[in-house]
């Protein structure tokens, strides 16, 4: 059996049809909270074994769990040395829309080919963490048709592949103590589907910068004109284009009128995602925000660092 059949810290893994995004806060309200942190260290240090225990029941189902650790608790879990760019998610205030910042100490991104494996791993993980944490946000995502979001467009087209993937997602020798890790940002967006569906297909394509049916890129707008989403979400400088790895997934509760996209982006540099959000919410030029935000509103936002499997396992010691 290949090691990649089930693993931890699987930043480079292929997209799966099922996922859970779980954000929790470590409970430290009583005393110094040391018992809570001890429980978290023990659980995270044993995560690889837990993933194997569940994954063995569904071979080749690509079960994985990627853990991100937030700035607020990094010192108490892993010591004073921090990844160079790690800090809390910074809200981005535009003239019309805001990328909000919300609490979160730990992010668990659980993926598999089968939903029951995702559920079982999350259940056992939360059982192990017990009262040491409280859930801040929990979203179950699903793959929608041919990797489309609920707005009807293919999502994740710009993801790097092959050797470009680790180059874009994994920290290198610029921060040697954390090489092989990754920064990750998550946001939960809620869609106004009724308003979106009131647009013509041509209007929707102009917002996204791609054709809807066959996912072809449209030409960029002139430099001083309103830019499409795909242009604003592309970060370029003198060193070239800076890609990130997205594993966005739709989620929905139609009976409650909830339809959305859970954004998750892994990056070698946190500033790349921050600049992308500034371009979307403030605009480029300022005042010309991403028109997708008129139909898609973020209700959460948090940032983490994903340590290597070896660093995560060391917590058990």
Order of alpha helices (4+ residues) and beta strands (2+ residues): beta-beta-alpha-alpha-beta-alpha-beta-beta-beta-alpha-beta-alpha-beta-alpha-alpha-alpha-beta-beta-beta-beta-beta-alpha-beta-beta-alpha
